[in-house]
Amino acid sequence: MLFDNERRLSRFFNWWFGELRDCLPDAISGVLFGTAERLEVALDSGEARFALRSNGDARSLGSVSLDAKSSKALEKAARKLLRRDGTSSGHVTLRLPVDQVLRPNVELPIAAAENLREVLAFEMDRHTPFSSDEVLFDFRVTASDAELQRLSIELLIARKRDVEEALALAGTMGLSPDRIIGPAVDAPGAETFNLLPKAEQPRPSRVVPHLVAAMAVVTLVLAGVTLGMWFERKQKTLERFEARVAELRATTGETGRLEEKVARLLAVSGYLVEEKRRRPQMVEILDELTRRLPDEHWLISYSFRNGTVQLAGYSDDPSSVLGLLEQSEIFSEARFAAPVTLDPRIGKERFNMVATVAREDGAQ
């Protein structure tokens, strides 16, 4: 109950401050509430591309080569670019390269919502080649099906090592990112992630940074005091009611509520154990490929998504690779995903193929 009240208060004040900001001139609004501009630095292909984002629109500022001979030269180049455009580096978003992030979509029971981050960490080795302690991740719930009791969740995942290297590179350029995400994606909600560890994320300030526009400040303070006194009285009344409810619950329904919660947790635990038992692990799939493919077949890329593994590589006889996959108990329906081409540089044929990964019970 207290949590719901806090959320209502937070939504009210967010709406109130938003309306107040829209009513003030831009100059006063910028001083009171800060600027909405955000510097974006995208790392990719040996360069850092700088852009300034404001109100959903991005304006390119230029790029800095990451092949500088010294950290001082890299910092000097970045500062020169920002100084030329007169841009502040107060709020910085760091974008990782596309080959350093994963964006899987997973489904879980609605009962897992109470411990969603813990459940996703537990499931990490099933959706990526890494364990939970090797990666940083963030997530958002994209859909909830009350009838099927399922949650649809989108994940953004990157290795800790890659995030730490990107932060170190940003520090060399004199930047302190408060947000780390992947490349720009044209999809609703795709920009809401943040891979920066919670302990390192700056806490948004709730204090007005400067006291100007005397009438606006006086109005804000008086309204805050009035509402604060009203909420304080309501809070004390609410606390008395909650204390009484807690006493009654302890004598009447506490045991039943705890039993229901234990049953839900057991259901989630059983589901996760069963899922891990009947679905091949990422490590099992990689082990099967390693054992099945002789050394003369080369793999250059590998991906696993929605029960399908996609392979690309080189071989003297790509057709034999299909036969090797069909002999496996894990893979079925192996087929070429693109025409086989000869690479004259190495004298081998390049292939792209896909295969279905079967569960232990034989279903696809």
Kinemage of the C-alpha trace (Angstrom):
@kinemage 1
@onewidth
@group {chain A} dominant
@subgroup {mainchain}
@vectorlist {calphas} color= white
{ca met a 1} P 0.000 0.000 0.000
{ca leu a 2} L 2.796 2.432 0.883
{ca phe a 3} L 4.555 1.552 -2.362
{ca asp a 4} L 1.443 2.417 -4.378
{ca asn a 5} L 1.116 5.764 -2.583
{ca glu a 6} L 4.762 6.590 -3.300
{ca arg a 7} L 4.245 5.845 -6.985
{ca arg a 8} L 1.164 8.073 -7.109
{ca leu a 9} L 3.097 10.903 -5.422
{ca ser a 10} L 5.998 10.457 -7.824
{ca arg a 11} L 3.687 10.609 -10.859
{ca phe a 12} L 1.931 13.691 -9.442
{ca phe a 13} L 5.149 15.626 -8.838
{ca asn a 14} L 6.571 14.611 -12.234
{ca trp a 15} L 3.412 15.969 -13.879
{ca trp a 16} L 3.441 19.099 -11.715
{ca phe a 17} L 7.093 19.962 -12.425
{ca gly a 18} L 6.559 19.256 -16.125
{ca glu a 19} L 3.613 21.649 -16.307
{ca leu a 20} L 5.531 24.305 -14.359
{ca arg a 21} L 8.514 23.965 -16.670
{ca asp a 22} L 6.366 24.381 -19.794
{ca cys a 23} L 4.864 27.606 -18.392
{ca leu a 24} L 8.254 29.277 -17.800
{ca pro a 25} L 10.473 30.989 -20.402
{ca asp a 26} L 13.284 28.783 -21.757
{ca ala a 27} L 15.995 30.819 -20.036
{ca ile a 28} L 14.385 30.509 -16.584
{ca ser a 29} L 13.328 26.901 -17.150
{ca gly a 30} L 16.892 25.913 -18.078
{ca val a 31} L 18.324 27.422 -14.892
{ca leu a 32} L 15.653 25.985 -12.596
{ca phe a 33} L 15.340 22.473 -14.001
{ca gly a 34} L 18.467 21.992 -16.095
{ca thr a 35} L 18.815 21.378 -19.806
{ca ala a 36} L 17.276 18.412 -21.581
{ca glu a 37} L 20.256 18.143 -23.945
{ca arg a 38} L 22.339 14.960 -23.792
{ca leu a 39} L 25.687 14.207 -25.414
{ca glu a 40} L 25.849 10.810 -27.162
{ca val a 41} L 29.142 9.079 -27.966
{ca ala a 42} L 28.897 6.021 -30.232
{ca leu a 43} L 31.953 3.734 -30.323
{ca asp a 44} L 32.406 1.847 -33.587
{ca ser a 45} L 34.971 1.038 -36.290
{ca gly a 46} L 37.943 2.712 -34.631
{ca glu a 47} L 36.192 6.019 -34.021
{ca ala a 48} L 33.916 7.776 -31.566
{ca arg a 49} L 30.985 9.598 -33.172
{ca phe a 50} L 29.628 12.536 -31.172
{ca ala a 51} L 26.003 13.727 -31.371
{ca leu a 52} L 23.809 16.067 -29.360
{ca arg a 53} L 20.293 14.811 -28.615
{ca ser a 54} L 17.514 17.168 -27.528
{ca asn a 55} L 13.749 16.524 -27.467
{ca gly a 56} L 14.170 13.289 -29.424
{ca asp a 57} L 16.256 14.849 -32.246
{ca ala a 58} L 19.971 14.111 -32.700
{ca arg a 59} L 22.479 16.511 -34.296
{ca ser a 60} L 25.859 15.143 -35.391
{ca leu a 61} L 28.894 16.973 -33.967
{ca gly a 62} L 31.630 14.985 -35.700
{ca ser a 63} L 33.908 12.088 -34.844
{ca val a 64} L 37.242 11.425 -33.132
{ca ser a 65} L 39.643 8.684 -34.248
{ca leu a 66} L 40.450 6.165 -31.514
{ca asp a 67} L 43.844 5.425 -33.080
{ca ala a 68} L 45.515 8.349 -31.282
{ca lys a 69} L 49.079 7.645 -30.203
{ca ser a 70} L 48.484 8.806 -26.611
{ca ser a 71} L 45.614 9.326 -24.214
{ca lys a 72} L 46.434 13.042 -24.055
{ca ala a 73} L 46.050 13.340 -27.825
{ca leu a 74} L 42.681 11.553 -27.666
{ca glu a 75} L 41.441 13.801 -24.848
{ca lys a 76} L 42.650 16.899 -26.706
{ca ala a 77} L 40.802 15.869 -29.888
{ca ala a 78} L 37.550 15.245 -27.991
{ca arg a 79} L 37.736 18.541 -26.085
{ca lys a 80} L 38.512 20.420 -29.292
{ca leu a 81} L 35.422 18.974 -30.978
{ca leu a 82} L 33.138 19.843 -28.039
{ca arg a 83} L 34.636 23.306 -27.596
{ca arg a 84} L 34.178 24.057 -31.296
{ca asp a 85} L 30.464 23.332 -31.000
{ca gly a 86} L 30.073 24.893 -27.565
{ca thr a 87} L 28.596 21.652 -26.184
{ca ser a 88} L 28.571 20.710 -22.499
{ca ser a 89} L 29.570 17.181 -21.438
{ca gly a 90} L 27.309 17.150 -18.366
{ca his a 91} L 24.935 14.327 -19.378
{ca val a 92} L 26.668 11.676 -21.489
{ca thr a 93} L 25.255 8.521 -23.101
{ca leu a 94} L 27.843 5.976 -24.262
{ca arg a 95} L 26.759 3.646 -27.084
{ca leu a 96} L 28.554 0.302 -27.419
{ca pro a 97} L 29.275 -1.228 -30.869
{ca val a 98} L 26.668 -3.592 -32.295
{ca asp a 99} L 28.985 -6.621 -31.976
{ca gln a 100} L 29.324 -6.093 -28.200
{ca val a 101} L 25.637 -6.266 -27.231
{ca leu a 102} L 22.908 -8.891 -27.302
{ca arg a 103} L 19.156 -8.127 -27.452
{ca pro a 104} L 17.322 -11.411 -26.726
{ca asn a 105} L 13.588 -11.579 -26.021
{ca val a 106} L 12.467 -14.066 -23.361
{ca glu a 107} L 9.201 -15.202 -21.799
{ca leu a 108} L 8.668 -15.997 -18.108
{ca pro a 109} L 5.683 -16.763 -15.870
{ca ile a 110} L 3.952 -13.734 -14.348
{ca ala a 111} L 4.806 -15.174 -10.937
{ca ala a 112} L 8.462 -14.344 -11.635
{ca ala a 113} L 7.707 -10.581 -11.642
{ca glu a 114} L 8.430 -10.260 -7.910
{ca asn a 115} L 12.070 -11.339 -8.432
{ca leu a 116} L 12.495 -10.590 -12.133
{ca arg a 117} L 16.151 -9.469 -12.128
{ca glu a 118} L 17.208 -12.493 -10.057
{ca val a 119} L 15.308 -14.893 -12.327
{ca leu a 120} L 16.846 -13.337 -15.462
{ca ala a 121} L 20.337 -13.616 -13.953
{ca phe a 122} L 19.640 -17.284 -13.205
{ca glu a 123} L 18.558 -17.814 -16.855
{ca met a 124} L 21.529 -15.887 -18.360
{ca asp a 125} L 23.626 -18.923 -19.350
{ca arg a 126} L 20.659 -20.309 -21.327
{ca his a 127} L 20.265 -17.232 -23.515
{ca thr a 128} L 23.956 -16.265 -23.895
{ca pro a 129} L 27.337 -18.035 -23.917
{ca phe a 130} L 28.128 -16.291 -20.616
{ca ser a 131} L 27.224 -16.655 -16.961
{ca ser a 132} L 25.517 -13.862 -15.016
{ca asp a 133} L 28.742 -12.765 -13.296
{ca glu a 134} L 30.399 -12.171 -16.691
{ca val a 135} L 27.820 -9.713 -18.015
{ca leu a 136} L 25.903 -6.554 -17.229
{ca phe a 137} L 22.285 -6.445 -18.326
{ca asp a 138} L 19.124 -4.374 -18.195
{ca phe a 139} L 15.583 -5.306 -19.173
{ca arg a 140} L 12.075 -4.042 -19.778
{ca val a 141} L 8.729 -5.831 -19.796
{ca thr a 142} L 7.231 -5.454 -23.281
{ca ala a 143} L 3.962 -7.374 -22.765
{ca ser a 144} L 1.934 -9.188 -20.116
{ca asp a 145} L -0.622 -11.894 -20.916
{ca ala a 146} L -2.935 -12.387 -17.941
{ca glu a 147} L -4.742 -15.283 -19.614
{ca leu a 148} L -1.571 -17.267 -20.342
{ca gln a 149} L 0.139 -15.979 -17.183
{ca arg a 150} L 3.236 -14.982 -19.202
{ca leu a 151} L 5.555 -11.977 -19.340
{ca ser a 152} L 7.419 -10.926 -22.504
{ca ile a 153} L 10.770 -9.333 -21.675
{ca glu a 154} L 13.406 -7.601 -23.809
{ca leu a 155} L 17.013 -7.770 -22.581
{ca leu a 156} L 20.105 -5.697 -23.341
{ca ile a 157} L 23.299 -7.598 -22.446
{ca ala a 158} L 27.019 -6.818 -22.692
{ca arg a 159} L 30.132 -8.352 -21.217
{ca lys a 160} L 31.509 -6.575 -18.137
{ca arg a 161} L 34.915 -6.462 -19.787
{ca asp a 162} L 33.570 -4.575 -22.817
{ca val a 163} L 31.671 -2.093 -20.616
{ca glu a 164} L 34.736 -1.460 -18.452
{ca glu a 165} L 36.913 -0.890 -21.535
{ca ala a 166} L 34.336 1.517 -22.984
{ca leu a 167} L 34.199 3.456 -19.680
{ca ala a 168} L 37.982 3.652 -19.575
{ca leu a 169} L 38.023 4.975 -23.155
{ca ala a 170} L 35.378 7.589 -22.279
{ca gly a 171} L 37.447 8.625 -19.253
{ca thr a 172} L 40.468 9.086 -21.516
{ca met a 173} L 38.387 11.532 -23.570
{ca gly a 174} L 37.466 13.430 -20.389
{ca leu a 175} L 33.886 12.119 -20.281
{ca ser a 176} L 31.894 10.608 -17.406
{ca pro a 177} L 28.946 8.675 -18.911
{ca asp a 178} L 25.835 8.368 -16.774
{ca arg a 179} L 24.222 5.964 -19.262
{ca ile a 180} L 25.526 3.028 -21.340
{ca ile a 181} L 23.367 1.472 -24.075
{ca gly a 182} L 23.719 -0.269 -27.433
{ca pro a 183} L 23.541 1.180 -30.947
{ca ala a 184} L 20.501 3.263 -31.864
{ca val a 185} L 17.431 1.115 -32.563
{ca asp a 186} L 14.234 2.462 -34.136
{ca ala a 187} L 11.778 0.774 -31.739
{ca pro a 188} L 9.570 2.110 -28.922
{ca gly a 189} L 11.320 1.878 -25.552
{ca ala a 190} L 14.647 0.725 -27.055
{ca glu a 191} L 16.470 3.725 -25.576
{ca thr a 192} L 15.338 3.163 -21.962
{ca phe a 193} L 18.106 0.701 -21.026
{ca asn a 194} L 21.182 1.489 -18.952
{ca leu a 195} L 24.045 -1.025 -18.563
{ca leu a 196} L 25.892 1.196 -16.086
{ca pro a 197} L 25.938 -0.597 -12.693
{ca lys a 198} L 23.278 0.771 -10.348
{ca ala a 199} L 25.920 1.848 -7.808
{ca glu a 200} L 27.596 4.044 -10.457
{ca gln a 201} L 24.437 5.651 -11.837
{ca pro a 202} L 23.976 9.248 -10.660
{ca arg a 203} L 20.930 9.833 -8.564
{ca pro a 204} L 18.678 12.512 -10.009
{ca ser a 205} L 18.665 15.590 -7.858
{ca arg a 206} L 15.331 16.698 -6.431
{ca val a 207} L 16.653 20.089 -5.294
{ca val a 208} L 16.223 23.108 -7.520
{ca pro a 209} L 19.796 23.925 -8.648
{ca his a 210} L 19.505 27.706 -8.566
{ca leu a 211} L 17.110 30.080 -6.938
{ca val a 212} L 16.058 32.519 -9.661
{ca ala a 213} L 12.708 33.694 -10.915
{ca ala a 214} L 11.581 34.650 -7.406
{ca met a 215} L 7.867 34.345 -8.036
{ca ala a 216} L 8.157 30.790 -9.423
{ca val a 217} L 10.303 29.683 -6.493
{ca val a 218} L 8.028 31.235 -3.872
{ca thr a 219} L 5.005 29.590 -5.487
{ca leu a 220} L 6.779 26.238 -5.576
{ca val a 221} L 7.875 26.445 -1.933
{ca leu a 222} L 4.477 27.502 -0.640
{ca ala a 223} L 2.732 24.768 -2.599
{ca gly a 224} L 5.282 22.209 -1.393
{ca val a 225} L 4.844 23.202 2.244
{ca thr a 226} L 1.071 23.045 1.974
{ca leu a 227} L 1.089 19.668 0.286
{ca gly a 228} L 3.768 18.389 2.657
{ca met a 229} L 1.681 19.204 5.713
{ca trp a 230} L -1.380 17.583 4.145
{ca phe a 231} L 0.523 14.455 3.166
{ca glu a 232} L 2.134 14.268 6.606
{ca arg a 233} L -1.272 14.176 8.259
{ca lys a 234} L -2.500 11.596 5.784
{ca gln a 235} L 0.651 9.566 6.310
{ca lys a 236} L 0.204 9.443 10.058
{ca thr a 237} L -3.418 8.358 9.618
{ca leu a 238} L -2.320 5.747 7.126
{ca glu a 239} L 0.357 4.441 9.470
{ca arg a 240} L -2.202 3.983 12.259
{ca phe a 241} L -4.502 2.053 9.934
{ca glu a 242} L -1.626 -0.090 8.653
{ca ala a 243} L -0.523 -0.907 12.201
{ca arg a 244} L -4.040 -2.054 13.018
{ca val a 245} L -4.280 -4.070 9.800
{ca ala a 246} L -0.932 -5.709 10.582
{ca glu a 247} L -2.222 -6.800 14.008
{ca leu a 248} L -5.354 -8.305 12.495
{ca arg a 249} L -3.406 -10.009 9.729
{ca ala a 250} L -1.042 -11.583 12.230
{ca thr a 251} L -3.953 -13.219 14.056
{ca thr a 252} L -6.122 -14.184 11.059
{ca gly a 253} L -4.588 -14.470 7.612
{ca glu a 254} L -0.802 -14.286 7.915
{ca thr a 255} L -0.296 -18.020 7.697
{ca gly a 256} L -2.423 -18.372 4.564
{ca arg a 257} L -0.656 -15.472 2.826
{ca leu a 258} L 2.769 -16.934 3.528
{ca glu a 259} L 1.675 -20.337 2.244
{ca glu a 260} L 0.454 -18.754 -1.008
{ca lys a 261} L 3.720 -16.909 -1.464
{ca val a 262} L 5.740 -20.092 -0.829
{ca ala a 263} L 3.581 -21.930 -3.381
{ca arg a 264} L 4.237 -19.225 -6.002
{ca leu a 265} L 7.970 -19.331 -5.369
{ca leu a 266} L 7.993 -23.106 -5.615
{ca ala a 267} L 6.088 -22.903 -8.915
{ca val a 268} L 8.645 -20.485 -10.352
{ca ser a 269} L 11.523 -22.616 -9.064
{ca gly a 270} L 10.031 -25.789 -10.525
{ca tyr a 271} L 9.448 -24.117 -13.874
{ca leu a 272} L 13.042 -22.903 -14.089
{ca val a 273} L 14.469 -26.294 -13.132
{ca glu a 274} L 12.273 -28.036 -15.726
{ca glu a 275} L 13.196 -25.532 -18.421
{ca lys a 276} L 16.922 -26.008 -17.773
{ca arg a 277} L 16.469 -29.796 -17.736
{ca arg a 278} L 14.576 -30.168 -21.009
{ca arg a 279} L 16.219 -27.483 -23.107
{ca pro a 280} L 19.805 -27.865 -24.294
{ca gln a 281} L 22.177 -25.408 -22.640
{ca met a 282} L 24.292 -23.045 -24.739
{ca val a 283} L 27.399 -24.892 -23.546
{ca glu a 284} L 25.902 -28.252 -24.666
{ca ile a 285} L 25.220 -26.872 -28.151
{ca leu a 286} L 28.757 -25.504 -28.504
{ca asp a 287} L 30.190 -28.799 -27.216
{ca glu a 288} L 28.121 -30.769 -29.764
{ca leu a 289} L 29.348 -28.563 -32.627
{ca thr a 290} L 32.965 -28.912 -31.479
{ca arg a 291} L 32.729 -32.696 -31.348
{ca arg a 292} L 30.793 -33.089 -34.619
{ca leu a 293} L 32.838 -30.839 -36.896
{ca pro a 294} L 36.379 -32.034 -37.775
{ca asp a 295} L 39.270 -29.571 -37.887
{ca glu a 296} L 39.059 -29.119 -41.679
{ca his a 297} L 35.704 -27.334 -41.272
{ca trp a 298} L 36.095 -23.748 -40.003
{ca leu a 299} L 33.391 -21.790 -38.208
{ca ile a 300} L 33.625 -17.988 -38.342
{ca ser a 301} L 30.283 -17.097 -36.743
{ca tyr a 302} L 27.630 -18.746 -34.579
{ca ser a 303} L 24.264 -17.599 -33.211
{ca phe a 304} L 21.356 -19.268 -31.404
{ca arg a 305} L 17.883 -17.713 -31.289
{ca asn a 306} L 14.370 -19.066 -30.871
{ca gly a 307} L 15.445 -22.703 -31.088
{ca thr a 308} L 17.503 -22.255 -34.269
{ca val a 309} L 21.299 -22.244 -34.586
{ca gln a 310} L 22.900 -20.384 -37.504
{ca leu a 311} L 26.438 -21.204 -38.627
{ca ala a 312} L 28.845 -19.620 -41.107
{ca gly a 313} L 32.279 -20.867 -42.071
{ca tyr a 314} L 34.599 -22.458 -44.634
{ca ser a 315} L 34.958 -26.045 -45.806
{ca asp a 316} L 36.233 -28.134 -48.723
{ca asp a 317} L 32.904 -29.980 -48.700
{ca pro a 318} L 30.044 -27.952 -47.124
{ca ser a 319} L 27.520 -30.711 -47.903
{ca ser a 320} L 29.313 -33.010 -45.483
{ca val a 321} L 28.723 -30.460 -42.715
{ca leu a 322} L 24.963 -30.909 -43.213
{ca gly a 323} L 25.369 -34.657 -42.869
{ca leu a 324} L 27.362 -34.287 -39.657
{ca leu a 325} L 24.673 -32.052 -38.148
{ca glu a 326} L 21.871 -34.453 -39.144
{ca gln a 327} L 23.688 -37.281 -37.314
{ca ser a 328} L 23.411 -35.350 -34.050
{ca glu a 329} L 20.587 -35.968 -31.587
{ca ile a 330} L 20.453 -32.240 -30.825
{ca phe a 331} L 20.223 -30.818 -34.370
{ca ser a 332} L 17.657 -31.498 -37.100
{ca glu a 333} L 16.398 -29.951 -40.327
{ca ala a 334} L 19.890 -28.719 -41.232
{ca arg a 335} L 19.868 -26.718 -44.460
{ca phe a 336} L 21.799 -24.046 -46.325
{ca ala a 337} L 20.614 -20.480 -45.627
{ca ala a 338} L 22.467 -19.036 -48.645
{ca pro a 339} L 24.309 -20.274 -51.763
{ca val a 340} L 27.780 -21.722 -51.223
{ca thr a 341} L 30.557 -19.514 -52.631
{ca leu a 342} L 34.256 -20.157 -53.230
{ca asp a 343} L 36.710 -17.834 -51.450
{ca pro a 344} L 39.784 -17.632 -53.744
{ca arg a 345} L 41.931 -16.273 -50.912
{ca ile a 346} L 41.957 -19.530 -48.980
{ca gly a 347} L 40.688 -21.932 -51.637
{ca lys a 348} L 37.716 -23.069 -49.573
{ca glu a 349} L 33.959 -22.735 -49.980
{ca arg a 350} L 32.087 -20.392 -47.670
{ca phe a 351} L 28.764 -21.657 -46.338
{ca asn a 352} L 25.827 -20.339 -44.306
{ca met a 353} L 23.430 -22.882 -42.823
{ca val a 354} L 20.772 -23.194 -40.144
{ca ala a 355} L 19.568 -26.132 -38.034
{ca thr a 356} L 16.771 -26.630 -35.537
{ca val a 357} L 17.728 -27.444 -31.940
{ca ala a 358} L 15.488 -30.167 -30.488
{ca arg a 359} L 14.457 -30.460 -26.831
{ca glu a 360} L 15.138 -33.599 -24.853
{ca asp a 361} L 11.570 -34.772 -25.382
{ca gly a 362} L 12.034 -34.602 -29.160
{ca ala a 363} L 9.903 -31.452 -29.755
{ca gln a 364} L 11.243 -28.510 -31.731
